[in-house]
Amino acid sequence: MRRELLLGCGASKDKRLKSDTPWVNLTTLDINPDHKPDVLWDLEKLPYPFMNDTFDEIHAYEVLEHIGQQGDYRTFFAQFSDLWRIMKPDGMLYATCPSWNSLWSFGDPSHKRVINEGTLAFVSQKQYQREVGHSPMSDFRNIYKADFEVKGCEHKNDTFIFVLQAIKPSRYYT
């Protein structure tokens, strides 16, 4: 059965990306009980309260920039590893966050990090294989074994939109 997760749903349950297909079996998650999510949870608390390989799609709109701290690579990789864990093979992550040069990227006092095209290189094992030893890319494979393929990314107005596909099994190797 198809399952979808909306992280940090807030008061809106709208599907902003891939909006041409309606929600099928949506689970909502938020830290604020006033929003009446299906799951009340702090996204900074790992692991997330779901079994492995649960979701076909995860949607995160204007939420990932609120987690961790800029430069906190441990939290970054732990979070993306756990998102990967709860996604089915070939599952898709649809996300938006403020563009790096947006007034909102650090103008919002609750924003803790910026995600951009360069950041996404670090969630793909294929990029490590291609870049490590041939470019300045840092090697985090000692703590990051998950694997995503970047299926698309673009800046639209003040928003950075990206789509990742969970690659399972991971292409990790040393």
MDTraj code that builds the backbone (N, CA, C; nanometers):
import mdtraj as md
import numpy as np

residues = "MET ARG ARG GLU LEU LEU LEU GLY CYS GLY ALA SER LYS ASP LYS ARG LEU LYS SER ASP THR PRO TRP VAL ASN LEU THR THR LEU ASP ILE ASN PRO ASP HIS LYS PRO ASP VAL LEU TRP ASP LEU GLU LYS LEU PRO TYR PRO PHE MET ASN ASP THR PHE ASP GLU ILE HIS ALA TYR GLU VAL LEU GLU HIS ILE GLY GLN GLN GLY ASP TYR ARG THR PHE PHE ALA GLN PHE SER ASP LEU TRP ARG ILE MET LYS PRO ASP GLY MET LEU TYR ALA THR CYS PRO SER TRP ASN SER LEU TRP SER PHE GLY ASP PRO SER HIS LYS ARG VAL ILE ASN GLU GLY THR LEU ALA PHE VAL SER GLN LYS GLN TYR GLN ARG GLU VAL GLY HIS SER PRO MET SER ASP PHE ARG ASN ILE TYR LYS ALA ASP PHE GLU VAL LYS GLY CYS GLU HIS LYS ASN ASP THR PHE ILE PHE VAL LEU GLN ALA ILE LYS PRO SER ARG TYR TYR THR".split()
xyz = np.array([
    [0.0840, -0.1180, 0.0000],
    [0.0000, 0.0000, 0.0000],
    [0.0891, 0.1251, 0.0000],
    [0.0555, 0.2180, -0.0833],
    [0.1290, 0.3439, -0.0955],
    [0.1114, 0.4263, 0.0319],
    [0.2235, 0.4862, 0.0797],
    [0.2182, 0.5715, 0.1995],
    [0.3009, 0.6959, 0.1766],
    [0.2522, 0.8082, 0.2313],
    [0.3206, 0.9368, 0.2206],
    [0.3311, 0.9990, 0.3585],
    [0.4382, 1.0761, 0.3779],
    [0.4632, 1.1448, 0.5042],
    [0.4839, 1.2925, 0.4751],
    [0.4158, 1.3760, 0.5504],
    [0.4333, 1.5212, 0.5410],
    [0.4994, 1.5669, 0.6703],
    [0.6283, 1.6025, 0.6627],
    [0.7063, 1.6459, 0.7791],
    [0.6791, 1.7925, 0.8093],
    [0.6661, 1.8249, 0.9374],
    [0.6459, 1.9643, 0.9754],
    [0.5260, 2.0238, 0.9048],
    [0.4164, 1.9517, 0.9085],
    [0.2985, 1.9884, 0.8290],
    [0.2413, 2.1246, 0.8651],
    [0.2565, 2.1662, 0.9899],
    [0.1957, 2.2920, 1.0303],
    [0.0454, 2.2865, 1.0116],
    [-0.0133, 2.3997, 0.9827],
    [-0.1580, 2.4073, 0.9675],
    [-0.2041, 2.3651, 0.8284],
    [-0.1119, 2.3485, 0.7342],
    [-0.1479, 2.3168, 0.5958],
    [-0.1189, 2.1701, 0.5647],
    [-0.2121, 2.1059, 0.5019],
    [-0.1927, 1.9675, 0.4565],
    [-0.1855, 1.9631, 0.3040],
    [-0.1606, 2.0795, 0.2420],
    [-0.1536, 2.0886, 0.0966],
    [-0.0296, 2.0180, 0.0432],
    [-0.0458, 1.9565, -0.0726],
    [0.0662, 1.8938, -0.1426],
    [0.1204, 1.9981, -0.2392],
    [0.2364, 2.0548, -0.2083],
    [0.2918, 2.1645, -0.2880],
    [0.3737, 2.1170, -0.4071],
    [0.4405, 2.0046, -0.3923],
    [0.5181, 1.9474, -0.5018],
    [0.4510, 1.8180, -0.5445],
    [0.4563, 1.7928, -0.6736],
    [0.3849, 1.6774, -0.7296],
    [0.2353, 1.6901, -0.6989],
    [0.1877, 1.8126, -0.7062],
    [0.0497, 1.8436, -0.6673],
    [-0.0543, 1.7901, -0.7653],
    [-0.0094, 1.7400, -0.8792],
    [-0.1036, 1.6837, -0.9750],
    [-0.1531, 1.5448, -0.9328],
    [-0.0901, 1.4864, -0.8304],
    [-0.1356, 1.3583, -0.7766],
    [-0.1814, 1.3798, -0.6324],
    [-0.3019, 1.3421, -0.6001],
    [-0.3531, 1.3657, -0.4641],
    [-0.2856, 1.2735, -0.3615],
    [-0.2936, 1.3139, -0.2348],
    [-0.2464, 1.2266, -0.1275],
    [-0.3245, 1.0962, -0.1345],
    [-0.2586, 0.9854, -0.1076],
    [-0.3237, 0.8547, -0.1086],
    [-0.3437, 0.8048, 0.0333],
    [-0.2360, 0.7974, 0.1083],
    [-0.2402, 0.7461, 0.2450],
    [-0.1438, 0.8318, 0.3276],
    [-0.1853, 0.9528, 0.3584],
    [-0.0993, 1.0543, 0.4191],
    [-0.0896, 1.0396, 0.5705],
    [0.0347, 1.0493, 0.6198],
    [0.0630, 1.0630, 0.7622],
    [0.1257, 1.2001, 0.7805],
    [0.0743, 1.2784, 0.8757],
    [0.1309, 1.4106, 0.9036],
    [0.2099, 1.4048, 1.0335],
    [0.3160, 1.4844, 1.0399],
    [0.4024, 1.4904, 1.1579],
    [0.4334, 1.6362, 1.1855],
    [0.4209, 1.6767, 1.3118],
    [0.4554, 1.8128, 1.3512],
    [0.4852, 1.8135, 1.5005],
    [0.5589, 1.9146, 1.5445],
    [0.5926, 1.9303, 1.6860],
    [0.4824, 2.0037, 1.7627],
    [0.3964, 2.0736, 1.6887],
    [0.2948, 2.1587, 1.7501],
    [0.1614, 2.0848, 1.7588],
    [0.1135, 2.0548, 1.8803],
    [-0.0132, 1.9820, 1.8924],
    [-0.1337, 2.0609, 1.8403],
    [-0.1225, 2.1936, 1.8335],
    [-0.2331, 2.2746, 1.7816],
    [-0.2648, 2.2429, 1.6357],
    [-0.1668, 2.1890, 1.5622],
    [-0.1876, 2.1559, 1.4210],
    [-0.2525, 2.0187, 1.4019],
    [-0.2711, 1.9478, 1.5123],
    [-0.3366, 1.8170, 1.5111],
    [-0.2733, 1.7186, 1.4108],
    [-0.1418, 1.6997, 1.4211],
    [-0.0783, 1.6028, 1.3309],
    [-0.1143, 1.4601, 1.3713],
    [-0.0977, 1.3685, 1.2780],
    [-0.1157, 1.2271, 1.3110],
    [-0.0095, 1.1819, 1.4110],
    [0.1110, 1.2350, 1.3948],
    [0.2227, 1.2008, 1.4829],
    [0.2792, 1.3304, 1.5394],
    [0.2798, 1.3414, 1.6702],
    [0.3380, 1.4569, 1.7391],
    [0.4841, 1.4222, 1.7685],
    [0.5774, 1.4971, 1.7046],
    [0.7186, 1.4575, 1.7148],
    [0.8092, 1.5761, 1.6872],
    [0.9203, 1.5822, 1.7574],
    [1.0257, 1.6801, 1.7358],
    [1.1235, 1.6212, 1.6351],
    [1.1380, 1.6844, 1.5195],
    [1.2248, 1.6314, 1.4144],
    [1.3724, 1.6279, 1.4529],
    [1.4083, 1.6956, 1.5616],
    [1.5476, 1.6878, 1.6070],
    [1.5719, 1.5603, 1.6868],
    [1.4663, 1.4878, 1.7185],
    [1.4789, 1.3639, 1.7952],
    [1.4828, 1.2459, 1.6984],
    [1.5951, 1.1759, 1.6977],
    [1.6142, 1.0601, 1.6110],
    [1.6277, 0.9344, 1.6950],
    [1.5851, 0.8215, 1.6446],
    [1.5246, 0.7994, 1.5142],
    [1.3785, 0.8432, 1.5124],
    [1.3289, 0.8640, 1.3904],
    [1.1884, 0.8983, 1.3741],
    [1.1032, 0.7759, 1.4060],
    [0.9800, 0.7969, 1.4513],
    [0.8975, 0.6860, 1.5032],
    [0.8278, 0.6026, 1.3949],
    [0.9051, 0.5577, 1.2973],
    [0.8492, 0.4787, 1.1890],
    [0.9406, 0.3603, 1.1612],
    [0.8826, 0.2548, 1.1097],
    [0.9579, 0.1353, 1.0731],
    [1.0391, 0.1620, 0.9462],
    [1.1390, 0.0797, 0.9234],
    [1.2167, 0.0861, 0.7997],
    [1.1249, 0.0680, 0.6793],
    [1.1610, 0.1322, 0.5690],
    [1.0935, 0.1120, 0.4401],
    [0.9414, 0.1333, 0.4469],
    [0.8999, 0.2405, 0.5116],
    [0.7572, 0.2677, 0.5316],
    [0.6963, 0.3540, 0.4218],
    [0.7682, 0.4569, 0.3756],
    [0.7056, 0.5591, 0.2921],
    [0.7548, 0.5583, 0.1473],
    [0.6596, 0.5747, 0.0558],
    [0.6903, 0.5919, -0.0856],
    [0.7335, 0.7347, -0.1143],
    [0.6748, 0.8291, -0.0408],
    [0.7074, 0.9711, -0.0563],
    [0.7173, 1.0364, 0.0812],
    [0.8146, 1.1255, 0.0924],
    [0.8237, 1.2140, 0.2082],
    [0.8259, 1.3557, 0.1529],
    [0.7434, 1.4411, 0.2104],
    [0.7365, 1.5818, 0.1709],
    [0.7790, 1.6655, 0.2904],
    [0.8680, 1.7615, 0.2646],
    [0.9190, 1.8509, 0.3701],
    [0.9253, 1.9917, 0.3119],
    [0.8263, 2.0724, 0.3452],
    [0.8170, 2.2076, 0.2910],
    [0.8551, 2.3088, 0.3987],
    [0.9647, 2.3788, 0.3732],
    [1.0106, 2.4838, 0.4641],
    [1.0294, 2.4302, 0.6059],
    [1.0936, 2.3147, 0.6185],
    [1.1139, 2.2556, 0.7505],
    [1.2589, 2.2124, 0.7761],
    [1.3302, 2.1634, 0.6750],
    [1.4640, 2.1074, 0.6977],
    [1.5652, 2.2119, 0.7431],
    [1.5416, 2.3378, 0.7098],
    [1.6325, 2.4456, 0.7524],
    [1.6205, 2.4775, 0.9005],
    [1.5221, 2.4190, 0.9676],
    [1.5007, 2.4426, 1.1114],
    [1.5723, 2.3395, 1.1989],
    [1.6413, 2.2432, 1.1378],
    [1.6982, 2.1303, 1.2119],
    [1.8499, 2.1360, 1.2095],
    [1.9114, 2.1086, 1.3239],
    [2.0565, 2.1081, 1.3336],
    [2.1118, 2.2494, 1.3433],
    [2.2308, 2.2683, 1.2932],
    [2.2989, 2.3981, 1.2879],
    [2.3852, 2.3977, 1.1629],
    [2.4095, 2.5147, 1.1072],
    [2.5015, 2.5216, 0.9938],
    [2.6371, 2.4685, 1.0398],
    [2.6923, 2.3751, 0.9675],
    [2.8203, 2.3151, 1.0038],
    [2.8083, 2.1934, 1.0936],
    [2.6884, 2.1632, 1.1417],
    [2.6665, 2.0454, 1.2266],
    [2.6442, 1.9243, 1.1365],
    [2.7532, 1.8711, 1.0870],
    [2.7433, 1.7623, 0.9908],
    [2.6884, 1.6347, 1.0534],
    [2.7118, 1.6120, 1.1803],
    [2.6617, 1.4906, 1.2442],
    [2.5082, 1.4852, 1.2413],
    [2.4444, 1.5962, 1.2796],
    [2.2976, 1.6005, 1.2760],
    [2.2468, 1.5928, 1.1333],
    [2.3123, 1.6631, 1.0421],
    [2.2718, 1.6600, 0.9015],
    [2.2704, 1.5168, 0.8483],
    [2.3804, 1.4440, 0.8667],
    [2.3883, 1.3083, 0.8137],
    [2.2991, 1.2114, 0.8905],
    [2.2830, 1.2315, 1.0199],
    [2.1917, 1.1469, 1.0975],
    [2.0485, 1.1654, 1.0471],
    [2.0102, 1.2887, 1.0205],
    [1.8749, 1.3149, 0.9727],
    [1.8508, 1.2535, 0.8347],
    [1.9402, 1.2778, 0.7410],
    [1.9203, 1.2233, 0.6076],
    [1.9314, 1.0705, 0.6080],
    [2.0112, 1.0146, 0.6965],
    [2.0181, 0.8688, 0.7096],
    [1.8856, 0.8135, 0.7597],
    [1.8231, 0.8835, 0.8533],
    [1.6968, 0.8342, 0.9059],
    [1.5827, 0.8535, 0.8062],
    [1.5840, 0.9627, 0.7318],
    [1.4846, 0.9785, 0.6255],
    [1.4987, 0.8634, 0.5255],
    [1.6221, 0.8314, 0.4889],
    [1.6493, 0.7211, 0.3963],
    [1.5997, 0.5884, 0.4547],
    [1.6233, 0.5691, 0.5837],
    [1.5822, 0.4444, 0.6505],
    [1.4315, 0.4217, 0.6395],
    [1.3521, 0.5269, 0.6573],
    [1.2067, 0.5099, 0.6600],
    [1.1434, 0.5141, 0.5203],
    [1.2256, 0.5396, 0.4188],
    [1.1748, 0.5422, 0.2813],
    [1.1862, 0.4037, 0.2180],
    [1.0871, 0.3702, 0.1368],
    [1.0946, 0.2463, 0.0591],
    [1.2022, 0.2617, -0.0485],
    [1.2547, 0.1505, -0.1015],
    [1.3477, 0.1620, -0.2132],
    [1.2846, 0.2428, -0.3266],
    [1.3616, 0.3335, -0.3823],
    [1.3179, 0.4255, -0.4879],
    [1.2166, 0.5285, -0.4391],
    [1.1950, 0.5365, -0.3083],
    [1.1059, 0.6384, -0.2531],
    [1.1590, 0.7777, -0.2838],
    [1.0700, 0.8740, -0.2833],
    [1.1053, 1.0106, -0.3224],
    [1.0883, 1.1072, -0.2057],
    [1.1863, 1.1957, -0.1906],
    [1.1798, 1.3061, -0.0950],
    [1.1600, 1.4339, -0.1744],
    [1.0495, 1.5033, -0.1496],
    [1.0175, 1.6305, -0.2139],
    [1.0323, 1.7386, -0.1078],
    [1.1182, 1.8374, -0.1324],
    [1.1462, 1.9354, -0.0277],
    [1.1628, 2.0758, -0.0835],
    [1.1309, 2.1717, 0.0020],
    [1.1580, 2.3121, -0.0265],
    [1.2207, 2.3742, 0.0972],
    [1.3034, 2.4734, 0.0735],
    [1.3620, 2.5539, 0.1803],
    [1.4005, 2.6883, 0.1185],
    [1.4319, 2.7868, 0.1994],
    [1.4713, 2.9149, 0.1412],
    [1.6005, 2.9023, 0.0602],
    [1.6062, 2.9708, -0.0525],
    [1.7308, 2.9773, -0.1285],
    [1.8393, 3.0414, -0.0425],
    [1.9641, 3.0071, -0.0689],
    [2.0759, 3.0570, 0.0119],
    [2.0814, 3.2092, 0.0138],
    [2.0398, 3.2745, -0.0931],
    [2.0491, 3.4204, -0.0994],
    [1.9164, 3.4895, -0.0673],
    [1.8213, 3.4137, -0.0192],
    [1.6914, 3.4691, 0.0177],
    [1.7004, 3.5481, 0.1481],
    [1.6219, 3.6496, 0.1581],
    [1.6089, 3.7254, 0.2834],
    [1.5728, 3.6314, 0.3976],
    [1.4990, 3.5237, 0.3672],
    [1.4485, 3.4331, 0.4701],
    [1.5489, 3.3273, 0.5141],
    [1.6563, 3.3039, 0.4372],
    [1.7469, 3.1944, 0.4730],
    [1.7991, 3.2084, 0.6155],
    [1.8472, 3.3259, 0.6497],
    [1.8881, 3.3495, 0.7886],
    [1.8135, 3.4666, 0.8513],
    [1.7214, 3.5271, 0.7778],
    [1.6399, 3.6338, 0.8334],
    [1.5403, 3.5819, 0.9351],
    [1.4926, 3.4596, 0.9140],
    [1.4020, 3.3958, 1.0100],
    [1.4864, 3.3475, 1.1273],
    [1.4599, 3.3941, 1.2489],
    [1.5442, 3.3561, 1.3627],
    [1.5399, 3.2076, 1.3975],
    [1.4453, 3.1339, 1.3413],
    [1.4403, 2.9897, 1.3709],
    [1.5136, 2.9056, 1.2668],
    [1.5659, 2.9690, 1.1620],
    [1.6412, 2.8937, 1.0610],
    [1.7816, 2.8669, 1.1116],
    [1.8245, 2.7431, 1.0972],
    [1.9530, 2.7010, 1.1525],
    [2.0559, 2.6637, 1.0465],
    [2.0109, 2.6343, 0.9238],
    [2.1063, 2.5951, 0.8202],
    [2.0497, 2.6253, 0.6819],
    [2.1397, 2.6294, 0.5864],
    [2.1045, 2.6506, 0.4469],
    [2.1334, 2.5202, 0.3729],
    [2.0424, 2.4832, 0.2842],
    [2.0620, 2.3673, 0.1979],
    [2.0620, 2.4184, 0.0544],
    [2.1615, 2.3752, -0.0235],
    [2.1682, 2.4166, -0.1638],
    [2.2188, 2.2995, -0.2483],
    [2.2460, 2.3249, -0.3752],
    [2.2932, 2.2193, -0.4641],
    [2.4191, 2.1521, -0.4108],
    [2.5102, 2.2317, -0.3566],
    [2.6333, 2.1751, -0.3024],
    [2.6071, 2.0814, -0.1866],
    [2.5126, 2.1167, -0.1019],
    [2.4765, 2.0319, 0.0120],
    [2.4281, 1.8962, -0.0361],
    [2.3497, 1.8952, -0.1422],
    [2.2904, 1.7707, -0.1906],
    [2.3942, 1.6722, -0.2421],
    [2.5101, 1.7204, -0.2847],
    [2.6161, 1.6290, -0.3302],
    [2.6554, 1.5318, -0.2188],
    [2.6437, 1.5754, -0.0945],
    [2.6893, 1.4959, 0.0189],
    [2.5927, 1.3851, 0.0603],
    [2.4745, 1.3779, -0.0007],
    [2.3812, 1.2699, 0.0329],
    [2.3837, 1.1591, -0.0718],
    [2.4705, 1.1719, -0.1724],
    [2.4796, 1.0740, -0.2809],
    [2.6118, 0.9983, -0.2748],
    [2.6038, 0.8683, -0.2589],
    [2.7259, 0.7868, -0.2579],
    [2.7966, 0.7927, -0.3935],
    [2.7215, 0.8090, -0.4997],
    [2.7816, 0.8213, -0.6327],
    [2.8714, 0.9454, -0.6405],
    [2.8293, 1.0534, -0.5767],
    [2.9111, 1.1754, -0.5755],
    [3.0408, 1.1535, -0.4982],
    [3.0353, 1.0812, -0.3860],
    [3.1590, 1.0520, -0.3124],
    [3.2557, 0.9733, -0.4006],
    [3.2041, 0.8719, -0.4684],
    [3.2890, 0.7899, -0.5542],
    [3.3517, 0.8724, -0.6655],
    [3.2763, 0.9670, -0.7169],
    [3.3238, 1.0506, -0.8270],
    [3.4203, 1.1589, -0.7787],
    [3.3944, 1.2191, -0.6651],
    [3.4638, 1.3412, -0.6243],
    [3.5782, 1.3236, -0.5243],
    [3.5644, 1.2314, -0.4281],
    [3.6652, 1.2212, -0.3222],
    [3.8008, 1.1832, -0.3819],
    [3.8992, 1.2624, -0.3511],
    [4.0337, 1.2434, -0.4043],
    [4.0585, 1.3174, -0.5345],
    [3.9508, 1.3699, -0.5939],
    [3.9627, 1.4418, -0.7213],
    [3.9137, 1.5861, -0.7102],
    [3.8568, 1.6211, -0.5962],
    [3.8034, 1.7562, -0.5749],
    [3.8148, 1.7882, -0.4257],
    [3.7785, 1.9095, -0.3862],
    [3.7845, 1.9443, -0.2437],
    [3.6728, 1.8826, -0.1591],
    [3.5863, 1.7977, -0.2157],
    [3.4746, 1.7398, -0.1415],
    [3.5240, 1.6608, -0.0214],
    [3.4696, 1.6929, 0.0960],
    [3.5014, 1.6189, 0.2189],
    [3.4377, 1.4813, 0.2128],
    [3.5032, 1.3834, 0.2757],
    [3.4551, 1.2453, 0.2746],
    [3.3896, 1.2130, 0.4085],
    [3.2576, 1.1970, 0.4083],
    [3.1818, 1.1657, 0.5294],
    [3.1319, 1.0222, 0.5298],
    [3.1843, 0.9385, 0.4427],
    [3.1354, 0.8009, 0.4335],
    [3.1616, 0.7199, 0.5590],
    [3.2502, 0.7670, 0.6465],
    [3.2709, 0.6951, 0.7720],
    [3.1489, 0.7061, 0.8634],
    [3.0648, 0.8096, 0.8442],
    [2.9448, 0.8241, 0.9270],
    [2.8160, 0.8212, 0.8451],
    [2.8264, 0.8251, 0.7139],
    [2.7079, 0.8310, 0.6276],
    [2.7107, 0.7172, 0.5266],
    [2.6164, 0.6255, 0.5397],
    [2.6097, 0.5095, 0.4508],
    [2.4834, 0.5107, 0.3649],
    [2.3895, 0.5995, 0.3943],
    [2.2661, 0.6100, 0.3154],
    [2.3008, 0.6603, 0.1763],
    [2.2004, 0.6653, 0.0890],
    [2.2288, 0.7023, -0.0488],
    [2.1041, 0.7583, -0.1160],
    [2.1188, 0.8759, -0.1729],
    [2.0118, 0.9387, -0.2502],
    [2.0655, 0.9773, -0.3870],
    [1.9777, 0.9790, -0.4830],
    [2.0076, 1.0328, -0.6148],
    [1.9311, 1.1642, -0.6273],
    [1.9996, 1.2706, -0.6666],
    [1.9327, 1.3986, -0.6882],
    [1.8574, 1.3885, -0.8202],
    [1.7259, 1.3984, -0.8135],
    [1.6419, 1.3888, -0.9324],
    [1.6075, 1.5255, -0.9895],
    [1.6284, 1.6289, -0.9098],
    [1.6029, 1.7629, -0.9589],
    [1.6224, 1.8652, -0.8487],
    [1.6615, 1.9844, -0.8905],
    [1.6693, 2.0965, -0.7968],
    [1.6644, 2.2256, -0.8771],
    [1.6014, 2.3258, -0.8180],
    [1.5918, 2.4558, -0.8839],
    [1.5625, 2.5643, -0.7814],
    [1.6046, 2.6842, -0.8161],
    [1.5701, 2.8015, -0.7366],
    [1.4532, 2.8696, -0.8065],
    [1.3492, 2.8939, -0.7310],
    [1.2313, 2.9600, -0.7858],
    [1.1944, 3.0705, -0.6873],
    [1.2122, 3.1946, -0.7330],
    [1.1941, 3.3105, -0.6452],
    [1.2866, 3.2960, -0.5253],
    [1.2365, 3.2941, -0.4042],
    [1.3196, 3.2825, -0.2837],
    [1.3279, 3.1389, -0.2319],
    [1.2854, 3.0425, -0.3123],
    [1.2733, 2.9046, -0.2659],
    [1.3673, 2.8119, -0.3429],
    [1.4315, 2.7224, -0.2696],
    [1.5106, 2.6154, -0.3289],
    [1.4256, 2.4884, -0.3220],
    [1.4006, 2.4289, -0.4358],
    [1.3175, 2.3095, -0.4478],
    [1.4082, 2.1937, -0.4878],
    [1.3953, 2.0815, -0.4188],
    [1.4745, 1.9658, -0.4597],
    [1.3978, 1.8361, -0.4407],
    [1.4376, 1.7383, -0.5216],
    [1.3763, 1.6057, -0.5195],
    [1.4886, 1.5041, -0.5131],
    [1.4806, 1.4137, -0.4150],
    [1.5797, 1.3082, -0.3971],
    [1.5108, 1.1727, -0.4045],
    [1.5804, 1.0760, -0.4616],
    [1.5296, 0.9389, -0.4662],
    [1.6174, 0.8513, -0.3789],
    [1.5548, 0.7703, -0.2929],
    [1.6282, 0.6780, -0.2054],
    [1.6819, 0.5618, -0.2883],
    [1.8122, 0.5431, -0.2852],
    [1.8767, 0.4325, -0.3555],
    [1.9034, 0.3226, -0.2534],
    [1.8339, 0.2106, -0.2708],
    [1.8478, 0.0969, -0.1801],
    [1.8623, -0.0300, -0.2640],
    [1.9635, -0.1083, -0.2390],
    [2.0655, -0.0869, -0.1371],
    [2.1566, 0.0299, -0.1746],
    [2.2217, 0.0813, -0.0733],
    [2.3136, 0.1933, -0.0920],
    [2.4300, 0.1529, -0.1811],
    [2.4797, 0.2496, -0.2575],
    [2.5979, 0.2268, -0.3411],
    [2.7260, 0.2510, -0.2626],
    [2.7136, 0.2563, -0.1288],
    [2.8291, 0.2830, -0.0437],
    [2.9346, 0.1732, -0.0580],
    [3.0560, 0.2181, -0.0707],
    [3.1712, 0.1295, -0.0539],
    [3.2927, 0.2187, -0.0320],
    [3.3930, 0.1641, 0.0321],
    [3.5125, 0.2432, 0.0620],
    [3.6224, 0.2126, -0.0378],
])
top = md.Topology()
chain = top.add_chain()
for i, resn in enumerate(residues, 1):
    res = top.add_residue(resn, chain, resSeq=i)
    for name in ("N", "CA", "C"):
        top.add_atom(name, md.element.get_by_symbol(name[0]), res)
traj = md.Trajectory(xyz[None], top)
